[in-house]
């Protein structure tokens, strides 16, 4: 019996592959599978303290049991959880983003305000001149988490709709990497919710960026976010 394993961002580079498989013994846990992977890819062990796990596109703990046919994802620090996901426009795509499409998706007759955030690739970071960015993602899980953080916002503010998109692959300076659109009856709630969603997106959605500058490159990773149990 086997389970599929997927690597992303820095971990994929360290392993030299984006996918592999592990043999499943009786009662093999996620942590035990990770230790087996470290014997094959020793560089992974240095990231054990910050690693997050997902099985079949859902965050799990290290003691979660694996079953035949499961998909285990080893991903850099992000966090999950929250209310049930909502329907709507939530996408990860390699194609250029269209702000008008997202605006049209959330615009409603009862909406007096639409707030739209564009995340744009800038030409500098940490005192370095950035040449371009590369984005990696776990698309199936990313869209699921987008829907969940949208549900959080819909519970907190009287919104009429939410939509999100993110690019993957190589993005040049000035290109749009992230779009978040929020509609509501009044502007205050639209601005507040949009701000909140940008922060939650960066904390929780499994998408990573590599900065490439003159003479080097680095994957930008955040700190693990600990979610309190309800």
KOLVOGU-806948 format. One record per residue (C-alpha): residue number from 1; x, y, z. Coordinates in pm, whole numbers, plus 50000, padded with zeros to 5 digits. Layout:
BEGIN
@num=NUM, xx=X, yy=Y, zz=Z
...
END
This chain:
BEGIN
@num=1, xx=50000, yy=50000, zz=50000
@num=2, xx=50125, yy=50345, zz=49910
@num=3, xx=50043, yy=50711, zz=49971
@num=4, xx=50133, yy=50996, zz=49737
@num=5, xx=50353, yy=51278, zz=49870
@num=6, xx=50368, yy=51630, zz=49725
@num=7, xx=50636, yy=51894, zz=49786
@num=8, xx=50608, yy=52269, zz=49728
@num=9, xx=50832, yy=52576, zz=49710
@num=10, xx=51162, yy=52534, zz=49901
@num=11, xx=51079, yy=52173, zz=49995
@num=12, xx=51039, yy=52074, zz=49631
@num=13, xx=51382, yy=52219, zz=49556
@num=14, xx=51542, yy=52037, zz=49849
@num=15, xx=51385, yy=51705, zz=49751
@num=16, xx=51462, yy=51756, zz=49383
@num=17, xx=51108, yy=51649, zz=49295
@num=18, xx=50751, yy=51764, zz=49336
@num=19, xx=50602, yy=51418, zz=49394
@num=20, xx=50698, yy=51080, zz=49536
@num=21, xx=50537, yy=50789, zz=49721
@num=22, xx=50576, yy=50626, zz=50061
@num=23, xx=50510, yy=50268, zz=50159
@num=24, xx=50245, yy=50241, zz=50428
@num=25, xx=50298, yy=50008, zz=50717
@num=26, xx=50024, yy=49925, zz=50964
@num=27, xx=49912, yy=50244, zz=51141
@num=28, xx=50173, yy=50467, zz=50974
@num=29, xx=50125, yy=50828, zz=51086
@num=30, xx=50209, yy=51150, zz=50905
@num=31, xx=50508, yy=51204, zz=51137
@num=32, xx=50638, yy=50854, zz=51069
@num=33, xx=50599, yy=50909, zz=50695
@num=34, xx=50796, yy=51232, zz=50728
@num=35, xx=51078, yy=51054, zz=50910
@num=36, xx=51090, yy=50796, zz=50631
@num=37, xx=51107, yy=51076, zz=50375
@num=38, xx=51394, yy=51238, zz=50567
@num=39, xx=51597, yy=50921, zz=50522
@num=40, xx=51556, yy=50963, zz=50145
@num=41, xx=51581, yy=51344, zz=50143
@num=42, xx=51798, yy=51438, zz=50446
@num=43, xx=51770, yy=51814, zz=50383
@num=44, xx=51403, yy=51802, zz=50479
@num=45, xx=51491, yy=51732, zz=50843
@num=46, xx=51612, yy=52090, zz=50892
@num=47, xx=51255, yy=52209, zz=50836
@num=48, xx=51078, yy=51970, zz=51074
@num=49, xx=50997, yy=52239, zz=51332
@num=50, xx=50816, yy=52468, zz=51087
@num=51, xx=50659, yy=52208, zz=50859
@num=52, xx=50282, yy=52190, zz=50811
@num=53, xx=50098, yy=51880, zz=50691
@num=54, xx=49788, yy=51828, zz=50480
@num=55, xx=49619, yy=51504, zz=50382
@num=56, xx=49383, yy=51512, zz=50086
@num=57, xx=49394, yy=51896, zz=50089
@num=58, xx=49301, yy=51931, zz=50458
@num=59, xx=49536, yy=52038, zz=50736
@num=60, xx=49611, yy=51755, zz=50981
@num=61, xx=49825, yy=51693, zz=51288
@num=62, xx=50146, yy=51492, zz=51284
@num=63, xx=49978, yy=51189, zz=51441
@num=64, xx=49712, yy=51166, zz=51169
@num=65, xx=49704, yy=50810, zz=51025
@num=66, xx=49768, yy=50759, zz=50654
@num=67, xx=49567, yy=50522, zz=50438
@num=68, xx=49627, yy=50372, zz=50097
@num=69, xx=49563, yy=50627, zz=49824
@num=70, xx=49596, yy=50931, zz=50052
@num=71, xx=49778, yy=51242, zz=49929
@num=72, xx=50017, yy=51385, zz=50185
@num=73, xx=50143, yy=51740, zz=50128
@num=74, xx=50450, yy=51880, zz=50303
@num=75, xx=50421, yy=52256, zz=50296
@num=76, xx=50600, yy=52559, zz=50442
@num=77, xx=50435, yy=52754, zz=50725
@num=78, xx=50071, yy=52838, zz=50672
@num=79, xx=49760, yy=52765, zz=50879
@num=80, xx=49406, yy=52647, zz=50821
@num=81, xx=49070, yy=52581, zz=50979
@num=82, xx=48758, yy=52793, zz=51012
@num=83, xx=48397, yy=52778, zz=50894
@num=84, xx=48267, yy=52583, zz=50600
@num=85, xx=48379, yy=52717, zz=50262
@num=86, xx=48153, yy=52930, zz=50043
@num=87, xx=48082, yy=52921, zz=49671
@num=88, xx=48199, yy=53188, zz=49429
@num=89, xx=48503, yy=53287, zz=49223
@num=90, xx=48819, yy=53154, zz=49390
@num=91, xx=49103, yy=53064, zz=49156
@num=92, xx=49473, yy=52988, zz=49129
@num=93, xx=49588, yy=53039, zz=48772
@num=94, xx=49899, yy=53085, zz=48561
@num=95, xx=49709, yy=53331, zz=48339
@num=96, xx=49715, yy=53713, zz=48386
@num=97, xx=49452, yy=53841, zz=48630
@num=98, xx=49160, yy=54056, zz=48519
@num=99, xx=49038, yy=54300, zz=48789
@num=100, xx=48717, yy=54373, zz=48598
@num=101, xx=48621, yy=54006, zz=48600
@num=102, xx=48654, yy=53992, zz=48979
@num=103, xx=48466, yy=54320, zz=49024
@num=104, xx=48181, yy=54195, zz=48807
@num=105, xx=48172, yy=53868, zz=49002
@num=106, xx=48099, yy=54039, zz=49336
@num=107, xx=47886, yy=54332, zz=49218
@num=108, xx=47525, yy=54298, zz=49333
@num=109, xx=47221, yy=54527, zz=49309
@num=110, xx=47215, yy=54553, zz=49688
@num=111, xx=47587, yy=54644, zz=49703
@num=112, xx=47664, yy=55011, zz=49757
@num=113, xx=48038, yy=54948, zz=49770
@num=114, xx=48298, yy=54726, zz=49602
@num=115, xx=48653, yy=54719, zz=49743
@num=116, xx=48922, yy=54572, zz=49518
@num=117, xx=49280, yy=54492, zz=49626
@num=118, xx=49559, yy=54436, zz=49375
@num=119, xx=49885, yy=54283, zz=49492
@num=120, xx=50152, yy=54400, zz=49245
@num=121, xx=50511, yy=54282, zz=49196
@num=122, xx=50746, yy=54564, zz=49302
@num=123, xx=51107, yy=54612, zz=49197
@num=124, xx=51264, yy=54609, zz=49545
@num=125, xx=51263, yy=54411, zz=49869
@num=126, xx=51487, yy=54417, zz=50178
@num=127, xx=51717, yy=54667, zz=50013
@num=128, xx=51767, yy=54453, zz=49703
@num=129, xx=51664, yy=54517, zz=49344
@num=130, xx=51414, yy=54247, zz=49254
@num=131, xx=51424, yy=54116, zz=48896
@num=132, xx=51109, yy=53903, zz=48908
@num=133, xx=50907, yy=53671, zz=49134
@num=134, xx=50813, yy=53306, zz=49102
@num=135, xx=50501, yy=53172, zz=49272
@num=136, xx=50431, yy=52812, zz=49368
@num=137, xx=50099, yy=52682, zz=49501
@num=138, xx=49900, yy=52381, zz=49612
@num=139, xx=49601, yy=52482, zz=49395
@num=140, xx=49344, yy=52231, zz=49519
@num=141, xx=49404, yy=52328, zz=49880
@num=142, xx=49458, yy=52698, zz=49811
@num=143, xx=49111, yy=52749, zz=49665
@num=144, xx=48957, yy=52557, zz=49953
@num=145, xx=49131, yy=52780, zz=50208
@num=146, xx=49029, yy=53091, zz=50011
@num=147, xx=48666, yy=52983, zz=50043
@num=148, xx=48705, yy=52931, zz=50415
@num=149, xx=48856, yy=53270, zz=50489
@num=150, xx=48582, yy=53424, zz=50274
@num=151, xx=48330, yy=53246, zz=50497
@num=152, xx=48502, yy=53397, zz=50802
@num=153, xx=48458, yy=53745, zz=50657
@num=154, xx=48095, yy=53681, zz=50565
@num=155, xx=48027, yy=53581, zz=50925
@num=156, xx=48197, yy=53895, zz=51062
@num=157, xx=48070, yy=54165, zz=50823
@num=158, xx=47740, yy=54215, zz=50631
@num=159, xx=47898, yy=54144, zz=50292
@num=160, xx=47718, yy=54056, zz=49972
@num=161, xx=48005, yy=53864, zz=49806
@num=162, xx=48378, yy=53786, zz=49805
@num=163, xx=48611, yy=53669, zz=49527
@num=164, xx=48986, yy=53595, zz=49508
@num=165, xx=49247, yy=53503, zz=49248
@num=166, xx=49622, yy=53442, zz=49262
@num=167, xx=49882, yy=53394, zz=48989
@num=168, xx=50145, yy=53120, zz=48976
@num=169, xx=50469, yy=53091, zz=48781
@num=170, xx=50703, yy=53374, zz=48687
@num=171, xx=50573, yy=53730, zz=48730
@num=172, xx=50754, yy=54036, zz=48604
@num=173, xx=50777, yy=54373, zz=48779
@num=174, xx=50442, yy=54553, zz=48766
@num=175, xx=50231, yy=54240, zz=48711
@num=176, xx=49940, yy=54162, zz=48941
@num=177, xx=49986, yy=53856, zz=49163
@num=178, xx=49674, yy=53877, zz=49383
@num=179, xx=49320, yy=54008, zz=49347
@num=180, xx=49065, yy=54024, zz=49629
@num=181, xx=48723, yy=54180, zz=49572
@num=182, xx=48458, yy=54244, zz=49838
@num=183, xx=48110, yy=54391, zz=49802
@num=184, xx=47882, yy=54519, zz=50077
@num=185, xx=47596, yy=54764, zz=50128
@num=186, xx=47834, yy=55025, zz=50276
@num=187, xx=48198, yy=55123, zz=50214
@num=188, xx=48324, yy=55091, zz=50575
@num=189, xx=48252, yy=54720, zz=50590
@num=190, xx=48393, yy=54664, zz=50240
@num=191, xx=48725, yy=54833, zz=50329
@num=192, xx=48755, yy=54654, zz=50664
@num=193, xx=48674, yy=54312, zz=50522
@num=194, xx=48908, yy=54352, zz=50227
@num=195, xx=49195, yy=54450, zz=50460
@num=196, xx=49122, yy=54151, zz=50682
@num=197, xx=49110, yy=53912, zz=50387
@num=198, xx=49446, yy=54026, zz=50251
@num=199, xx=49605, yy=53956, zz=50590
@num=200, xx=49434, yy=53618, zz=50627
@num=201, xx=49528, yy=53523, zz=50273
@num=202, xx=49896, yy=53583, zz=50341
@num=203, xx=49877, yy=53389, zz=50670
@num=204, xx=49687, yy=53083, zz=50557
@num=205, xx=49667, yy=53015, zz=50183
@num=206, xx=49932, yy=52763, zz=50062
@num=207, xx=50098, yy=52985, zz=49803
@num=208, xx=50466, yy=53080, zz=49820
@num=209, xx=50688, yy=53326, zz=49639
@num=210, xx=51054, yy=53323, zz=49542
@num=211, xx=51230, yy=53656, zz=49506
@num=212, xx=51493, yy=53663, zz=49235
@num=213, xx=51740, yy=53950, zz=49242
@num=214, xx=52078, yy=54031, zz=49094
@num=215, xx=52308, yy=53760, zz=49227
@num=216, xx=52065, yy=53545, zz=49423
@num=217, xx=51719, yy=53418, zz=49508
@num=218, xx=51522, yy=53314, zz=49817
@num=219, xx=51185, yy=53162, zz=49903
@num=220, xx=50989, yy=53397, zz=50127
@num=221, xx=50819, yy=53206, zz=50407
@num=222, xx=50620, yy=53326, zz=50705
@num=223, xx=50598, yy=53200, zz=51059
@num=224, xx=50357, yy=52919, zz=51149
@num=225, xx=50021, yy=53054, zz=51266
@num=226, xx=49873, yy=52865, zz=51561
@num=227, xx=49496, yy=52831, zz=51540
@num=228, xx=49304, yy=52801, zz=51864
@num=229, xx=49056, yy=52518, zz=51885
@num=230, xx=48692, yy=52630, zz=51905
END
